[in-house]
Amino acid sequence: MSNRFKRAVIDDVTSRNIDASQQDYLLDLFESAMKSVATTLVREAKFDTSDFATAQMRDCDGFVLHVSRVRTDSRTGWIGVFQRGEQHLDVVGHLE
């Protein structure tokens, strides 16, 4: 099955100065970015959340997202780091 159609699983989240509704939306963005990057040979990618149409409505514009592919326990995982000023969110996930 193509990685684009696999289910995204969030394994771990660490946040600083992020409210719950922002975190939920940022996690949705991470899942989308993870699926998008997983279909390529890219090992690292950088996104600006301002490029996503709904980011401003949800007060999530202006974040920078770095996504990196990692190999753990014989499977491919993804690390995402969102940063905007003093706001920070680290996410670890995989596709299944």
ABEGO torsion letter per residue (X at the ends): XBAAABBBBBABBBBBGBBAAAAAAAAAAAAAAAAAAAABABABBBBBAAABAAAAAAGABGBBBBBBBBBBGGBBBBBBBBBBEABBBBBBBBBX
